Amino acid sequence: MPYFVYMLLSKHKGRFISYVGYSNNLEKRLSLHNSSKGAKFTKGKKWTVIYRKKYLNKSSAMKDEYKLKKDYKLRNKIKKKFIKK
């Protein structure tokens, strides 16, 4: 079963914020985030997927999710690409 590492973007109080997670059903997970039933941090905001990467197993996805969560330089680089569009 494939897994995805994803990054979401939302505008909140005049600035852009991001959220990183992993899931085996990205569409369902995004729906949960946008309906305030996802992670506590994402409640009450409208989210857009700006990055996704597919993995063959959960272990690989979890490892890369952790790395992306901690790598703020990479997260900002991804955000800037999307914000300029």
N, C-alpha and C positions, 0 to 999 in steps of 0.2 A: 504494500500500500504506500503510495507516495505521500510525502509530507512537504509542507511549504514553510519557509521562513518569510515573514512579510514585515513591511514597515508602513505604518499609517501616518497620515498627516491631517491636522485639523488647525483651524484658526480660532484662537481663544483669547479674548481680551486684547485684540490688536496684534498678537504675535502668533507665529506658527509653532506648534508643538508636535512631537512625533511619539509613536508607540511602536515597539517591536515585539513580535510574538511568533508562534509557530502553530500550525494546525494541519490536519489531514483533509479539511474541507474549508477552503478559504472563503468561499461565498457565504457559507453559513456563519462562519466566524465573524466576518465583516457585518453581516446582518445583526448578529448579537451585540457587537460593539455599538452599532448605530441605534439600536433599540434600548440601550442602557442595561442590557443583560450580560454584557461581557465583563471584562476586567474593571475593577473599581475606578482606576485612573481614567478610563475611557467614557465613563457615564456622563450623559448630558451634552455630548459633543457630536458633531457630524464628521465622520472619518472618510478618507479616501486612500485607497491603496496606491502607494508610490513606488514600491519595490516588492518583488516576490522572486523567490528562487526555489526550485523543486529539488527534493532529495528522495532517495530511494528508501531510506529508513528513518525511523524516529530519532535514533541516537545521533546520526549525523546532523539532522535538523536542529536538535537541541544544542549541540555543541556550537554550531554556527550562530544560532539565535543568541546564545550567551555572549559570544564574541562581538556581535553587532550591537547588542545592548550596551556593552562597555566601551565601544569604540566611537566616541562622540565626534571625532574628526570625520570619520566615514559617514556617520549619520548626517552631519551637517552638509557634507558634500552631496549626498543624495537629495537632501531637502532643497538645497540651492538649485540643483538641476530642475526640480519640479516647479519650484516657485517662479523661476524665470519664464516658464511656458505661458 
